[in-house]
Amino acid sequence: MSEPKWQRDLREALEKVGAAFEHAHHVILAQAAMGHMFRGELEQARDKLAELPPEKLTEVSVAAAALASLADEVAGEAKAP
């Protein structure tokens, strides 16, 4: 016997909420690592990054490289006469 529609809808909604919470947790960990880096707390940054799954570490790495490049660009524009 298949599950009732309301039960299936509830299960699917809870799965989506769970995925959203997991994504938010990953974002918070990456932000925490960046905060530690601002303060020069390398071990704490490493600890936060170690909590992320490998595929998220790749995303963080790409985003950090792009952010560094953009920051250099903006800094160069700020120095221009």
N, C-alpha and C positions, 0 to 999 in steps of 0.2 A: 504494500500500500504506500502510495506517495505521500509526502508531507503536505499539510494544508498550505494554501497560498500565504496566509498570514505568517505562518512559521517560516516558510521559505523567504518571504520578504524581510522578516526580522533577521534571519541568519545572514542574508546578503548585506543588509544595512550594517550589521555588527562587524562583518568582515571588512567593509569599507571604512568604518570608524577605526578599526584596528590598524589598517594600513595607513590611515592618516596620522594616527598617533605615532606609529613607527617612523614615518617620514619626519614628523615634527621632532621626534627624539634625535634623529640623525642630524637635523639642522642645528639643534641646540648643542649637540656634542661638537660639531664643527665650529660653531660660534664660540663655544667655551675654549676650544683649542686656540682660536685666533686671539681671544682675550689674553690667554696665558702667554702667547707669543709677543703681544704688545708689551707685556710686563717682563719679558725676558725669562719666563718660567718654562724652560724647554722640557723638563721632565714631566711637568703637569700637562703641557700641550701633548706630549707623546702619549701620556696615559689616556687622555680624552680620545685621541685619534685611534688608539689601540682598541677602543670600544666599538669602532665602526666596522661594518663588514668590508671586505676587500674592494668590492665594486664601488662603494661609497668613497673609499680612500682615493680611488682614481678620479672620481668626480671632484673631490675636494682639491686634489692636486691641480687639475685643469683649471678650476675656478680660481685658485690661489695664484697660479701663473698669470692668468688673464687679469686678475686684480692688480698684481704687481706691475704688469705692463701698463695698464690704464693709469695707475698712480704715478708712474714715471712720466707718462704723457702729460697728465694734468700738472704735475710739478714743473715740467718744462714750459708749459704754457703760462704758468704763474710767474716764471722768471723772465719771460719775454717782455721786451719794452712795449 
